[in-house]
Amino acid sequence: MKQKAQTEYRDRLDTISGSGKRKWVFAAKPEGFFTRLRNYFSAAYFLVFFSLPFVRVNGMPFFLLNFPEGRFILFGKIFWPQDFFIFAVGMVMAIIFIALFTVIYGRLFCGWVCPQTIFMEMLFRKVEWWIEGTHTQQQKLNQATWSAEKIIRKGSKHLVFLLLSFLIAFTFLSYIISLDGVLQLFREPLSRHPALWAGLLLFSLLFYSVFAFVREIICTTVCPYGRLQSVLFDQETMQISYDYRRGEPRGKKSSAAPTGDCVDCYRCVQVCPAGIDIRNGVQMECVGCTACIDACDTVMDKIGKPAGLIRYASEQQIRKGTAFRFNRRVKAYSTLLGVLSIIMIVLIASSHSIDTYISRAKGQLYQEQPNNRLSNLYQARIINKTNRDAQVELRLEQIPGTIQMVSGHSGTLKKEAVNELMFFIIIGKEQVKERNTKITIGVYEGGRRIQTIRSSFLGPFM
């Protein structure tokens, strides 16, 4: 690798000029296997993103993160702040997942899943190519003096950008306040929802500014994950790499001096949305979009050289010339990632739509009852997270006894509310064999046991 190129690169970002000004990136349109694969993946991504707010399960959104009300719905199940432990465990697992995933697979998330990359490269960039033309045509249009054609092209592009940003903001808010909540803005007078309208317009302008102007700066400066990844990489991390052992020295094949496979065509630089030269080594701006792989493979095919001069590979694989393989570390980390994913799925699936907390009434001793029986007073706090009233019944399990509700409580739980009730548990003295007798209470809905609660029954000293 040329020392001069290394020194120039390390001096500053490729998108910053020597005077400190930003250099606008006019990315060429890539074509190839990975681009086609990303097109299919992005189409599915957009389909899920824009259609998910319309999906409902049991009358509830399939996915909702209502932070203002502290109400969350994941896969059709409601979670309240009382379920914070699931989110706490989920956050810890997410941090571990991100760290391990990045150590093994590098910026695979950034190139294939990150909304910033997906929307920028697979939607807004394509609109830009459609309206303003190729990257060279865009450069000429940008440098040209203002004319009717330039005004029409620039104006049309930014108008479409604004409409797309509004659509994204509309969908984004649907994940927070639900689709019905957002549609209220268009069904009711503006004066009834000024805050919601302000939020919708604010997010629309935010997305517009990001995709129309800020662009790659998000990945290099704003995104904490992008900055964190640099310290998570090592020589075995899979990343998009240039095979300098095969490509150097660069040069045209017509020259008399011996050269490597790289013909120095700069096609990999032209298609890069971050404006970097991947041949200068691993760089923090690279988001792993694979555009340079497709561009290089196309050139290699034209000159009769094998593909893969730029490919997914670790630094160790490039240096030693070995192929990627699933070594013990990759297998171990991948297994751990799978286990963490399964644990999170189990936590979500095993959560209850109706959560019951039962405890003996504080400061109350046992009471003597007729027919040689004892009773204890209990308090129940039942959270009905569903969007319907529920009829529940409490039953004493394992030992004979009765449950007597206080104040004639019918067992009807109000929807999306915390229901408080008190009741006596009455059992025979012969069942109380110690000071604290362990008991089990079953919570039934529609004859089906939905939860089992363990408590204790206080009796006389033995």
C-alpha positions as CSV (number, residue, x, y, z in Angstrom):
1,M,0.0,0.0,0.0
2,K,1.3,3.4,-0.9
3,Q,2.6,5.3,2.1
4,K,1.6,8.6,0.6
5,A,-2.0,7.5,0.3
6,Q,-2.0,6.3,3.9
7,T,-0.6,9.6,5.2
8,E,-3.1,11.7,3.2
9,Y,-6.0,9.6,4.4
10,R,-5.1,9.6,8.1
11,D,-4.8,13.4,8.0
12,R,-8.5,13.9,7.7
13,L,-11.8,12.4,6.6
14,D,-12.2,11.9,2.9
15,T,-15.4,14.1,2.9
16,I,-13.5,17.0,4.4
17,S,-11.3,19.2,2.2
18,G,-7.9,20.6,3.2
19,S,-9.5,23.9,4.2
20,G,-12.0,22.1,6.5
21,K,-15.0,22.4,4.2
22,R,-17.3,19.5,3.5
23,K,-17.0,17.7,0.2
24,W,-20.4,16.6,-1.1
25,V,-20.6,12.9,-2.0
26,F,-22.0,12.2,-5.5
27,A,-22.3,8.4,-5.4
28,A,-22.5,6.4,-8.6
29,K,-25.1,3.8,-9.0
30,P,-23.8,0.3,-8.1
31,E,-24.9,-2.9,-9.9
32,G,-24.2,-6.5,-9.0
33,F,-25.1,-9.5,-6.8
34,F,-25.1,-7.7,-3.4
35,T,-27.0,-4.7,-4.8
36,R,-29.7,-7.0,-6.1
37,L,-29.8,-8.8,-2.7
38,R,-30.0,-5.5,-0.9
39,N,-32.8,-4.3,-3.2
40,Y,-34.9,-7.4,-2.3
41,F,-34.1,-7.1,1.4
42,S,-35.0,-3.4,1.4
43,A,-38.3,-4.0,-0.4
44,A,-39.2,-6.4,2.4
45,Y,-37.9,-3.9,4.9
46,F,-40.1,-1.1,3.6
47,L,-43.1,-3.4,3.3
48,V,-42.8,-4.3,7.0
49,F,-42.0,-0.8,8.2
50,F,-45.0,0.9,6.4
51,S,-47.5,-1.9,6.9
52,L,-46.9,-3.0,10.5
53,P,-49.0,-0.1,12.0
54,F,-52.0,-1.5,10.2
55,V,-51.6,-5.0,11.7
56,R,-53.8,-5.6,14.7
57,V,-54.0,-8.6,17.1
58,N,-57.1,-8.9,19.2
59,G,-58.0,-5.4,18.4
60,M,-54.6,-4.0,19.5
61,P,-51.6,-2.9,17.4
62,F,-49.1,-5.6,16.7
63,F,-46.2,-3.3,17.8
64,L,-46.5,0.0,19.8
65,L,-44.0,2.0,21.9
66,N,-46.2,4.5,23.6
67,F,-43.6,6.3,25.8
68,P,-45.9,9.2,26.8
69,E,-48.4,6.8,28.4
70,G,-45.9,4.1,29.4
71,R,-47.7,1.5,27.4
72,F,-45.9,-0.9,25.1
73,I,-47.2,-3.6,22.8
74,L,-44.8,-6.2,21.4
75,F,-46.1,-8.9,19.1
76,G,-49.7,-8.2,20.3
77,K,-48.9,-8.4,24.0
78,I,-49.2,-5.3,26.3
79,F,-46.4,-4.4,28.6
80,W,-46.6,-1.7,31.3
81,P,-44.0,0.0,33.5
82,Q,-44.5,-2.9,35.9
83,D,-42.8,-5.1,33.3
84,F,-39.7,-2.9,33.4
85,F,-37.5,-5.8,34.4
86,I,-38.1,-7.3,30.9
87,F,-36.9,-4.1,29.3
88,A,-33.9,-3.9,31.7
89,V,-32.9,-7.5,30.9
90,G,-33.5,-6.7,27.2
91,M,-31.3,-3.6,27.3
92,V,-28.4,-5.6,28.9
93,M,-28.9,-8.4,26.4
94,A,-29.0,-5.8,23.6
95,I,-25.7,-4.3,24.7
96,I,-24.0,-7.7,24.9
97,F,-25.6,-8.7,21.5
98,I,-24.3,-5.5,19.8
99,A,-20.8,-5.9,21.2
100,L,-20.5,-9.6,20.3
101,F,-22.2,-9.1,16.9
102,T,-19.8,-6.3,16.0
103,V,-16.7,-8.1,17.2
104,I,-17.6,-11.0,14.8
105,Y,-19.5,-9.5,11.9
106,G,-18.4,-5.9,11.9
107,R,-20.7,-3.3,10.5
108,L,-23.1,-5.8,8.9
109,F,-26.0,-4.2,10.8
110,C,-25.1,-0.8,9.5
111,G,-25.1,-1.9,5.8
112,W,-28.1,-4.2,5.9
113,V,-30.5,-3.2,8.7
114,C,-29.8,0.3,9.9
115,P,-32.8,2.6,9.0
116,Q,-30.4,5.4,8.1
117,T,-28.6,3.4,5.5
118,I,-31.7,1.6,4.2
119,F,-33.7,4.8,3.7
120,M,-30.8,6.9,2.4
121,E,-29.3,4.4,-0.1
122,M,-32.3,2.4,-1.1
123,L,-34.9,5.2,-1.2
124,F,-33.7,8.8,-1.2
125,R,-30.6,8.1,-3.2
126,K,-32.6,6.3,-5.9
127,V,-35.0,9.2,-6.1
128,E,-32.0,11.5,-6.6
129,W,-30.7,9.3,-9.4
130,W,-34.2,9.2,-11.0
131,I,-34.6,13.0,-11.0
132,E,-31.1,14.4,-11.3
133,G,-29.4,11.6,-13.2
134,T,-26.1,9.8,-12.7
135,H,-23.4,11.0,-10.3
136,T,-21.6,12.9,-13.1
137,Q,-24.9,14.5,-14.2
138,Q,-25.5,15.5,-10.6
139,Q,-22.1,17.1,-10.3
140,K,-22.7,19.1,-13.5
141,L,-26.1,20.2,-12.4
142,N,-24.8,21.3,-9.0
143,Q,-22.0,23.3,-10.6
144,A,-24.3,24.9,-13.3
145,T,-25.7,28.3,-12.9
146,W,-29.4,28.5,-11.9
147,S,-31.7,27.9,-14.8
148,A,-35.3,26.7,-15.3
149,E,-34.0,23.1,-15.7
150,K,-32.0,23.3,-12.5
151,I,-34.8,24.8,-10.5
152,I,-37.3,22.2,-11.8
153,R,-34.9,19.3,-11.0
154,K,-33.8,20.5,-7.6
155,G,-37.3,21.6,-6.7
156,S,-38.8,18.3,-7.7
157,K,-36.2,16.3,-5.8
158,H,-36.7,18.3,-2.6
159,L,-40.5,18.2,-2.9
160,V,-40.3,14.3,-3.2
161,F,-37.9,14.3,-0.3
162,L,-40.4,16.3,1.8
163,L,-43.3,14.0,0.9
164,L,-41.2,10.9,1.7
165,S,-40.1,12.4,5.0
166,F,-43.7,13.2,5.9
167,L,-44.7,9.6,5.1
168,I,-41.8,8.3,7.3
169,A,-42.7,10.6,10.1
170,F,-46.4,9.6,9.9
171,T,-45.4,5.9,10.1
172,F,-42.9,6.6,12.9
173,L,-45.5,8.3,15.0
174,S,-47.9,5.4,14.4
175,Y,-45.4,3.2,16.3
176,I,-45.6,5.7,19.2
177,I,-49.2,6.8,19.5
178,S,-50.8,4.2,17.3
179,L,-52.2,4.5,13.8
180,D,-55.6,5.6,15.1
181,G,-54.0,8.3,17.2
182,V,-52.2,9.8,14.2
183,L,-55.3,9.5,11.9
184,Q,-57.1,11.7,14.5
185,L,-55.0,14.6,13.2
186,F,-56.8,14.4,9.9
187,R,-60.2,13.6,11.2
188,E,-60.5,16.3,13.8
189,P,-59.9,20.1,13.8
190,L,-56.2,21.3,14.1
191,S,-57.0,23.1,17.3
192,R,-57.7,19.8,19.2
193,H,-54.2,18.3,18.6
194,P,-51.6,21.1,18.2
195,A,-48.9,19.1,20.0
196,L,-49.4,16.1,17.7
197,W,-49.3,18.3,14.6
198,A,-46.1,20.0,15.9
199,G,-44.6,16.6,16.5
200,L,-45.5,15.3,13.0
201,L,-44.1,18.4,11.3
202,L,-41.0,18.4,13.5
203,F,-40.2,14.8,12.7
204,S,-40.9,15.4,9.0
205,L,-38.4,18.3,8.9
206,L,-35.9,16.2,10.9
207,F,-36.0,13.3,8.5
208,Y,-35.9,15.7,5.5
209,S,-32.8,17.4,6.8
210,V,-31.1,14.1,7.6
211,F,-31.7,12.5,4.2
212,A,-31.4,15.7,2.1
213,F,-28.4,17.4,3.7
214,V,-26.8,15.7,6.7
215,R,-26.5,12.2,5.2
216,E,-23.2,10.4,6.0
217,I,-22.4,12.8,8.8
218,I,-25.0,10.8,10.9
219,C,-22.8,7.7,10.6
220,T,-19.5,9.4,11.3
221,T,-20.4,12.0,13.9
222,V,-23.9,11.5,15.4
223,C,-24.5,7.8,15.7
224,P,-23.0,6.4,18.9
225,Y,-22.9,2.8,17.5
226,G,-20.9,4.0,14.5
227,R,-18.3,5.6,16.8
228,L,-18.3,2.6,19.2
229,Q,-17.5,0.0,16.5
230,S,-14.0,1.3,15.9
231,V,-12.9,0.0,19.3
232,L,-14.7,-3.3,18.9
233,F,-12.9,-4.4,15.7
234,D,-9.9,-6.7,15.9
235,Q,-7.9,-8.6,13.2
236,E,-10.5,-11.4,13.1
237,T,-13.6,-9.1,12.6
238,M,-15.3,-9.7,9.4
239,Q,-15.5,-6.5,7.3
240,I,-15.4,-5.2,3.8
241,S,-11.7,-5.4,3.0
242,Y,-9.5,-4.7,0.0
243,D,-7.0,-7.6,-0.7
244,Y,-3.8,-5.6,-0.9
245,R,-1.7,-8.7,-1.3
246,R,-3.5,-9.4,-4.6
247,G,-4.2,-5.9,-5.7
248,E,-0.9,-4.1,-5.2
249,P,0.9,-2.5,-6.9
250,R,-2.0,-0.7,-8.7
251,G,-1.8,0.2,-12.3
252,K,-3.1,-0.2,-15.8
253,K,-2.5,-3.6,-17.4
254,S,-1.0,-1.9,-20.5
255,S,2.0,-0.7,-18.5
256,A,5.3,-2.5,-18.8
257,A,5.8,-2.6,-15.0
258,P,4.3,-5.6,-13.1
259,T,1.1,-4.7,-11.4
260,G,-1.5,-6.3,-9.2
261,D,-5.1,-7.0,-10.0
262,C,-6.2,-3.5,-9.1
263,V,-6.4,-1.4,-12.3
264,D,-6.8,1.9,-10.3
265,C,-10.1,2.6,-12.0
266,Y,-11.6,4.3,-8.9
267,R,-14.9,2.7,-9.5
268,C,-15.0,1.5,-5.8
269,V,-14.6,5.1,-4.7
270,Q,-17.2,6.5,-7.1
271,V,-20.0,4.2,-5.8
272,C,-19.1,4.7,-2.1
273,P,-21.9,6.7,-0.3
274,A,-19.4,7.7,2.4
275,G,-16.9,9.0,-0.2
276,I,-14.0,6.8,1.0
277,D,-11.3,4.8,-0.8
278,I,-11.6,1.3,0.7
279,R,-8.1,0.5,-0.6
280,N,-6.7,2.7,2.1
281,G,-7.8,0.1,4.7
282,V,-10.5,-0.2,7.3
283,Q,-12.1,3.3,7.9
284,M,-14.7,4.4,10.5
285,E,-16.8,6.0,7.7
286,C,-17.4,2.6,6.0
287,V,-21.0,1.4,6.7
288,G,-20.5,-2.0,5.0
289,C,-23.0,-1.3,2.2
290,T,-21.2,-3.6,-0.3
291,A,-21.4,-1.1,-3.2
292,C,-17.6,-1.3,-3.6
293,I,-17.7,-5.1,-3.8
294,D,-20.1,-5.1,-6.7
295,A,-18.3,-2.3,-8.5
296,C,-14.9,-4.1,-8.2
297,D,-16.4,-7.5,-9.1
298,T,-17.8,-5.9,-12.3
299,V,-14.4,-4.6,-13.3
300,M,-12.7,-7.9,-12.5
301,D,-15.1,-9.7,-14.7
302,K,-14.4,-7.3,-17.6
303,I,-10.6,-7.8,-17.4
304,G,-10.8,-11.6,-16.8
305,K,-9.7,-11.6,-13.2
306,P,-11.4,-13.5,-10.4
307,A,-13.9,-11.7,-8.2
308,G,-13.2,-10.9,-4.6
309,L,-10.5,-8.3,-4.8
310,I,-12.8,-6.4,-2.4
311,R,-14.8,-8.8,-0.3
312,Y,-16.1,-9.7,3.2
313,A,-12.9,-10.8,5.0
314,S,-11.0,-10.1,8.2
315,E,-7.6,-8.5,8.3
316,Q,-6.0,-11.8,9.3
317,Q,-7.6,-13.5,6.3
318,I,-6.3,-10.9,3.9
319,R,-2.8,-11.0,5.4
320,K,-2.5,-14.8,5.5
321,G,-4.5,-15.3,2.3
322,T,-6.9,-17.8,4.0
323,A,-10.7,-18.1,3.3
324,F,-13.3,-17.1,5.9
325,R,-14.2,-20.0,8.2
326,F,-16.3,-20.5,11.3
327,N,-13.7,-20.9,13.9
328,R,-14.3,-21.6,17.6
329,R,-14.7,-18.0,18.5
330,V,-17.3,-17.3,15.8
331,K,-19.2,-20.4,16.7
332,A,-19.1,-19.6,20.4
333,Y,-20.2,-16.0,20.0
334,S,-22.9,-16.9,17.5
335,T,-24.2,-19.6,19.9
336,L,-24.3,-17.0,22.7
337,L,-26.1,-14.5,20.5
338,G,-28.7,-17.3,19.6
339,V,-29.1,-18.1,23.3
340,L,-29.7,-14.4,24.2
341,S,-32.2,-14.1,21.5
342,I,-34.1,-17.2,22.7
343,I,-34.1,-15.9,26.3
344,M,-35.6,-12.6,25.2
345,I,-38.3,-14.3,23.1
346,V,-39.1,-16.5,26.1
347,L,-39.4,-13.5,28.4
348,I,-41.8,-11.8,26.1
349,A,-43.8,-14.9,25.3
350,S,-44.1,-15.9,29.0
351,S,-45.3,-12.5,30.2
352,H,-48.9,-12.3,31.4
353,S,-51.7,-10.1,30.0
354,I,-53.3,-10.2,33.4
355,D,-50.7,-9.9,36.2
356,T,-51.7,-10.7,39.8
357,Y,-49.9,-9.8,43.0
358,I,-51.3,-11.2,46.3
359,S,-50.1,-10.6,49.8
360,R,-51.6,-10.9,53.3
361,A,-53.0,-7.7,54.7
362,K,-50.4,-5.9,56.8
363,G,-50.9,-5.8,60.5
364,Q,-53.6,-8.5,60.4
365,L,-53.4,-11.8,62.4
366,Y,-55.5,-14.9,61.7
367,Q,-59.2,-14.9,62.7
368,E,-61.2,-17.7,64.4
369,Q,-64.2,-18.8,62.3
370,P,-67.1,-21.2,63.2
371,N,-66.8,-24.9,62.6
372,N,-63.1,-25.0,63.7
373,R,-61.8,-22.9,60.9
374,L,-59.2,-20.1,60.5
375,S,-59.1,-17.2,58.1
376,N,-56.6,-14.7,56.8
377,L,-57.2,-11.4,55.1
378,Y,-55.5,-10.8,51.8
379,Q,-55.0,-8.0,49.3
380,A,-54.8,-8.5,45.6
381,R,-53.5,-6.2,43.0
382,I,-54.5,-7.4,39.5
383,I,-53.4,-5.5,36.4
384,N,-55.5,-6.1,33.4
385,K,-53.3,-5.1,30.4
386,T,-55.8,-6.1,27.8
387,N,-58.2,-3.7,26.0
388,R,-61.2,-5.5,27.3
389,D,-62.9,-6.2,30.7
390,A,-62.0,-9.6,32.1
391,Q,-63.8,-11.9,34.5
392,V,-61.4,-13.7,36.8
393,E,-61.8,-16.1,39.6
394,L,-59.4,-17.0,42.5
395,R,-59.2,-20.6,43.7
396,L,-57.3,-22.2,46.5
397,E,-55.1,-25.0,45.2
398,Q,-53.7,-28.1,46.8
399,I,-55.5,-27.8,50.1
400,P,-59.2,-27.6,50.8
401,G,-60.6,-24.2,51.7
402,T,-62.7,-21.3,50.4
403,I,-62.1,-17.8,49.2
404,Q,-64.6,-15.2,50.3
405,M,-64.5,-11.8,48.6
406,V,-64.9,-8.6,50.7
407,S,-67.5,-6.1,49.6
408,G,-69.1,-8.5,47.2
409,H,-66.4,-8.0,44.5
410,S,-67.6,-9.7,41.3
411,G,-64.2,-10.5,39.9
412,T,-64.6,-8.2,36.9
413,L,-61.4,-6.4,36.0
414,K,-61.6,-3.1,34.2
415,K,-59.6,-3.0,30.9
416,E,-56.1,-1.4,30.9
417,A,-56.3,-0.7,34.6
418,V,-55.0,-1.7,38.0
419,N,-57.8,-3.5,40.0
420,E,-57.6,-3.7,43.8
421,L,-59.6,-6.2,45.8
422,M,-59.6,-7.9,49.2
423,F,-60.6,-11.3,50.2
424,F,-60.5,-13.9,53.0
425,I,-59.0,-17.4,52.7
426,I,-60.7,-19.8,55.1
427,I,-59.3,-23.2,55.8
428,G,-59.8,-25.8,58.6
429,K,-57.5,-25.8,61.6
430,E,-56.4,-29.4,60.8
431,Q,-54.7,-28.0,57.6
432,V,-52.6,-25.5,59.5
433,K,-49.7,-27.5,60.8
434,E,-47.2,-24.7,61.4
435,R,-47.1,-21.0,62.1
436,N,-46.7,-20.1,58.4
437,T,-48.4,-22.6,56.0
438,K,-47.5,-22.3,52.4
439,I,-50.6,-22.0,50.1
440,T,-51.1,-21.7,46.4
441,I,-53.8,-19.5,44.7
442,G,-54.8,-20.1,41.1
443,V,-56.0,-17.2,38.9
444,Y,-58.6,-18.4,36.4
445,E,-60.2,-16.7,33.4
446,G,-62.9,-18.4,31.6
447,G,-62.2,-21.6,33.5
448,R,-58.5,-21.6,32.4
449,R,-55.7,-21.1,34.9
450,I,-53.6,-18.2,33.7
451,Q,-51.4,-17.6,36.7
452,T,-50.3,-19.3,40.0
453,I,-49.5,-17.2,43.0
454,R,-47.7,-18.6,46.1
455,S,-48.3,-17.0,49.5
456,S,-48.5,-18.0,53.2
457,F,-51.3,-18.5,55.7
458,L,-50.7,-17.3,59.2
459,G,-51.9,-19.6,62.0
460,P,-51.5,-19.9,65.8
461,F,-48.2,-20.8,67.4
462,M,-47.8,-24.5,67.5
